[in-house]
């Protein structure tokens, strides 16, 4: 494809934690993407998969736990998450924590 293409989002998925994920409706590309939100004081479900992932914080503050590591994050920051390492994020602020996620096959 040589032309820009506007990408929409699939139907939002609501999780028990209150987290909402909207996966991008991408085609046969070498990556997948989504945007997600975590309510104040809540923690996302523990995630573990065979892909590498990059989280980009759009707004809010939180703490990412990946394996044995903890990292505080805020707007404009990015976190790389290695394949096969359990991870989740806790919203430590008073507003909705909003992130974008991109993932691809780990090499």
C-alpha positions, -999 to 999 in steps of 0.1 A, spaced: 0 0 0 14 34 -10 -14 56 3 -22 65 39 -51 45 53 -74 56 81 -77 28 107 -107 23 129 -111 4 161 -131 -27 169 -159 -29 195 -145 -20 230 -139 -49 254 -146 -43 291 -127 -63 316 -135 -72 352 -108 -47 364 -127 -19 347 -101 -17 319 -114 -10 284 -95 -21 253 -102 -11 217 -81 -31 193 -72 -14 160 -88 -30 129 -55 -35 111 -52 -58 82 -23 -81 73 4 -59 88 35 -71 108 20 -56 140 -12 -51 159 -23 -21 179 -48 -9 205 -57 18 229 -68 11 264 -78 28 296 -75 19 333 -97 36 359 -81 54 389 -70 30 416 -75 -1 394 -50 -26 380 -52 -42 346 -54 -80 343 -21 -98 343 -10 -103 307 15 -129 293 20 -136 256 45 -146 230 48 -111 214 69 -81 222 49 -49 231 53 -12 234 30 9 257 28 46 251 11 67 279 -13 93 265 -26 106 298 -26 98 335 0 82 357 6 46 367 31 19 378 40 -9 354 50 -43 368 68 -65 344 84 -96 359 103 -84 390 106 -48 377 84 -18 386 84 14 366 64 46 372 50 61 340 33 93 329 22 112 298 45 109 268 65 80 282 69 46 265 76 12 280 89 -18 261 76 -52 274 95 -83 265 79 -114 252 69 -141 277 72 -118 308 40 -112 328 30 -76 330 3 -53 342 -3 -16 350 -19 1 380 -35 36 377 -19 55 405 -35 89 397 -69 105 401 -78 104 364 -83 78 337 -50 63 326 -50 62 288 -24 42 268 -17 30 232 -2 -4 227 16 -19 197 28 -55 195 46 -77 171 61 -112 168 91 -115 190 124 -124 173 
